[in-house]
Amino acid sequence: MTAKVFISRRLSIEPEGVLGPHSYRINSLDRPLRPRELIDELQGCRGLLSMLTDPIDEELLSHCPDLEIVAQHAVGTDNIDLAACRERSIHVTHTPGVLTDATADLTLALILGLSRRLVEGDRLVRRGGFQGWSPTLLVGRELQGRVLGIIGYGRIGRAVAQRARAFGLKVLFHTRSPVLDPPDEAVGLDELLERSDILSLHCPLTEVTRGLIDGDALARLRPGALVINTARGPIIDEAALAQALERGHLGGAGLDVYAREPEVHPALIHRDDVVLLPHLGSADQATRRQMAEMCLGDLRRVLEGELPRYSLRVPMP
């Protein structure tokens, strides 16, 4: 029997617990599928549970006429051609809200890790370089009284701000959407860059934000500033980031996402002032379980003739 659903990577839960009687098939390879492989797997399938690494474009959709729903295991959908899905009345769903706390926690972990040089300390101990306590050993910087600039003040940006205030950081934010009575100070982008000791990105990847943090933007940051990215890799010009670090203008960077993921810019790999993570933003047990349940639940609803609960774009009638 042809599977009704294709799941493009193994999940944190067993799908049948949510899909019930509906048949499915899971990518058995421990890697993202190439476009042709994904097309082949989708033949006859009515639903796809997709990842950010899956290109859901016009080419793929034109070869998958049975597809009724793409359930994205993420909040962002920049890998999906939404217009092409809409033209074919294909539902697109995602996992809004569920990643907020996990991503905000990770952002604070990167800020703390860079400020207190935790990863450098770990490396020092592991390679046998720790010879005992010293007043000058790996001295970091305090957070109290520093300025955190947040670009993107949605759920995650606001959650980061809430956590940052508890550490004594003053929070500025820049967003294109109106915010009523925010507890933090809204400023223009240039002012935010010029006043920030720490810059944290929480905006979606769009044509406006792609390459937003380029060489000019980095040069506007205060000397010694930290740059944190848990949003999308292409928002930062990684070559410009590496150059700003090499010049000594920046104090460090913490990255969970990359412009050409999983590739990392070679000039960043061996720097002690850079913390590099393998896209762990949503990687806590409760969050990953809930993401899977949201995707599988919407797949089941569409297979049973219902509307999905977490639709990003309701298809044309």
C-alpha positions in Angstrom: 0.0 0.0 0.0 1.3 3.4 -0.9 2.1 5.6 2.1 -0.1 8.6 2.5 2.6 10.7 4.3 6.3 11.0 3.9 8.3 12.2 6.9 11.6 13.7 5.7 13.6 13.0 8.9 13.2 10.8 11.9 11.2 12.4 14.7 11.4 12.5 18.4 8.1 10.5 18.7 6.6 7.5 16.9 4.2 8.9 14.2 1.5 6.3 14.5 0.6 7.6 18.0 -0.8 10.8 16.3 -1.4 9.7 12.7 -3.5 6.7 13.8 -4.5 4.5 10.8 -2.9 6.6 8.1 0.2 5.0 6.5 3.5 6.8 6.4 7.1 6.3 5.4 10.2 7.9 7.0 13.5 8.9 5.4 15.8 6.1 6.4 18.9 8.1 5.6 20.5 10.2 8.4 20.8 13.2 6.1 18.6 15.6 4.1 17.4 14.2 0.9 18.5 15.7 -2.4 15.6 17.2 -4.5 15.3 14.2 -6.8 15.3 11.8 -3.9 12.6 13.8 -2.2 10.5 13.9 -5.3 10.8 10.1 -5.7 9.8 9.5 -2.1 6.7 11.7 -2.5 5.1 9.9 -5.4 1.6 9.0 -4.3 1.8 10.8 -1.0 -0.9 13.2 0.1 1.2 14.7 2.9 4.8 15.8 3.6 6.3 16.5 7.0 9.2 18.7 5.9 12.3 20.2 7.5 14.0 23.5 6.8 16.5 21.6 4.7 13.9 20.4 2.2 13.4 22.7 -0.9 9.7 22.8 -1.5 9.8 24.6 -4.8 7.9 24.7 -8.1 10.1 21.9 -9.5 9.2 19.5 -6.7 5.5 20.5 -6.6 5.1 20.0 -10.3 6.2 16.3 -9.8 4.0 15.7 -6.8 0.3 16.1 -8.0 -1.1 14.1 -5.0 0.3 16.5 -2.4 -2.4 18.2 -0.2 -0.4 19.4 2.8 3.2 20.4 3.7 3.6 20.3 7.4 6.8 22.2 8.3 8.7 21.0 11.4 9.7 24.6 12.1 8.3 28.1 12.5 10.1 29.6 9.5 9.1 28.5 5.9 11.7 30.3 3.8 12.4 26.9 2.1 8.9 26.7 0.8 7.5 28.4 -2.3 4.2 29.6 -0.6 2.9 31.1 -3.8 3.3 27.8 -5.7 1.6 25.9 -2.9 -1.3 28.4 -2.9 -1.7 28.0 -6.6 -2.2 24.2 -6.1 -4.4 24.6 -3.0 -1.8 22.9 -0.9 -2.0 23.6 2.8 1.2 24.8 4.5 1.5 24.5 8.2 4.2 25.2 10.7 4.9 25.2 14.5 4.3 28.7 15.8 4.9 29.6 19.5 6.3 26.2 20.5 10.0 27.2 20.0 9.9 30.4 21.9 11.3 29.4 25.3 13.8 26.9 23.9 15.3 29.4 21.4 15.3 32.2 24.0 17.1 30.0 26.5 19.7 29.1 23.9 20.2 32.7 23.0 21.0 33.6 26.7 23.3 30.5 26.8 25.3 32.0 23.9 25.4 35.4 25.5 26.6 34.0 28.8 29.0 31.5 27.1 30.7 34.3 25.2 30.7 36.9 28.0 32.2 34.5 30.5 34.4 32.6 27.9 32.9 29.2 28.9 33.8 27.3 25.7 37.4 28.7 25.8 37.6 27.5 29.4 36.3 24.0 28.5 38.8 23.7 25.7 41.7 24.8 28.0 40.8 22.2 30.6 40.4 19.4 28.1 43.7 20.0 26.4 45.5 20.0 29.8 46.3 23.7 29.8 44.7 24.5 33.2 47.6 25.0 35.7 45.5 26.4 38.5 43.6 29.6 39.3 45.0 32.9 38.2 43.6 36.5 38.6 44.1 37.0 34.8 42.9 33.6 33.6 40.1 33.9 30.9 38.7 37.1 32.3 35.3 37.8 30.7 32.9 40.7 30.8 30.0 41.5 33.1 26.4 41.7 31.8 25.0 44.2 34.4 24.5 47.5 32.7 25.3 46.4 29.2 23.0 47.1 26.3 21.3 44.3 24.3 20.0 45.2 20.9 17.3 42.9 19.6 16.3 42.9 15.9 12.9 41.3 15.7 10.5 41.7 18.6 8.1 38.8 18.1 7.6 36.0 20.6 11.2 34.9 20.7 12.6 38.4 20.7 10.4 39.4 23.6 11.2 36.2 25.5 14.9 37.0 25.1 14.3 40.5 26.4 12.5 39.2 29.5 15.4 36.9 30.3 18.0 39.6 29.6 16.4 42.1 31.9 16.8 39.5 34.7 20.6 39.7 34.1 20.7 43.5 34.4 20.9 44.2 30.7 19.2 47.2 29.2 17.2 46.1 26.1 16.7 48.0 22.9 14.7 46.6 20.0 14.0 47.3 16.4 11.0 45.8 14.6 8.8 46.7 11.6 5.6 45.7 13.4 3.9 48.0 15.9 4.3 47.1 19.6 1.9 48.4 22.2 3.4 49.5 25.5 6.6 47.5 25.3 8.7 47.2 28.5 11.8 47.9 26.3 12.9 50.8 24.2 12.1 50.8 20.5 14.7 52.5 18.3 15.7 52.7 14.6 18.1 50.2 13.2 21.1 52.5 13.0 20.6 53.7 16.6 20.2 50.2 17.9 23.5 49.2 16.2 25.4 52.2 17.5 24.2 51.7 21.1 24.5 47.9 21.4 27.1 45.9 23.4 25.3 42.7 22.3 23.3 42.3 19.1 20.8 39.4 18.9 18.9 38.5 15.8 15.3 37.3 16.0 13.8 38.4 12.7 12.6 36.1 9.8 14.6 35.6 6.7 13.1 37.8 4.0 14.5 39.7 1.0 14.7 42.7 3.3 16.6 40.9 6.1 18.9 38.8 3.9 22.4 40.2 4.4 21.0 42.9 6.8 24.0 42.5 9.1 26.8 43.4 6.6 30.1 45.0 7.0 28.6 48.5 7.5 26.1 47.3 10.1 28.9 45.5 12.0 31.1 48.6 11.9 28.3 50.6 13.6 28.3 48.3 16.7 30.3 49.4 19.7 33.9 48.2 19.9 34.0 44.8 21.6 30.3 44.0 20.8 29.0 40.4 20.7 26.9 39.2 17.8 24.3 36.4 18.4 22.3 34.7 15.7 19.7 32.1 16.5 17.4 33.2 13.7 18.5 32.4 10.1 22.1 32.2 8.8 21.8 34.4 5.7 20.8 37.4 7.8 24.5 37.9 8.5 27.3 38.4 6.0 29.6 35.8 7.4 32.7 37.0 5.5 32.1 40.5 6.9 31.6 39.0 10.4 34.9 37.2 10.1 36.7 40.4 9.0 35.2 42.4 11.9 36.4 39.8 14.3 39.9 39.6 12.7 40.2 43.4 12.9 39.4 43.3 16.6 36.3 45.5 16.3 34.0 42.8 17.7 34.4 40.9 21.0 32.9 37.6 19.7 30.0 35.9 18.0 27.7 33.1 18.9 26.0 31.3 15.9 23.4 28.5 15.9 22.6 29.0 12.2 24.7 29.5 9.0 24.3 31.1 5.6 25.0 27.8 3.8 24.1 25.3 6.5 25.6 22.9 7.4 28.7 24.6 6.0 30.5 27.1 8.3 32.5 29.9 6.9 36.1 28.7 7.2 37.4 31.9 8.7 35.1 31.3 11.7 36.0 27.7 12.5 39.1 28.1 14.5 38.4 31.3 16.3 38.3 31.1 20.1 36.0 34.2 20.2 33.3 32.4 18.3 30.9 29.8 19.6 29.5 27.5 16.9 26.4 25.4 17.6 24.7 22.8 15.3 21.3 24.4 15.0 20.1 23.6 18.5 17.5 26.4 18.9 14.5 24.0 19.4 16.5 21.1 20.7 14.9 20.4 24.0 12.8 17.3 24.6 9.5 19.0 25.2 9.8 21.3 22.3 10.8 18.7 19.7 8.0 16.4 20.9 5.4 19.2 20.6 6.7 20.2 17.2 6.2 16.6 15.9 2.8 16.4 17.4 1.7 19.7 15.8 2.9 18.6 12.4 1.5 15.1 12.6 -1.8 16.3 14.0 -2.3 18.7 11.0 -1.4 15.9 8.6 -4.0 13.7 10.1 -6.7 16.5 10.0 -6.1 17.1 6.3 -6.1 13.4 5.4 -9.5 13.2 7.2 -11.0 16.1 5.3 -10.5 18.7 8.0 -8.7 22.1 8.0 -5.3 22.1 9.7 -4.9 23.9 13.0 -1.6 25.6 12.4 -2.1 26.7 8.8 0.3 29.4 7.6 -1.7 30.0 4.4 -5.2 28.7 3.9 -5.5 27.5 0.3 -7.8 29.2 -2.2 -11.2 27.5 -2.6 
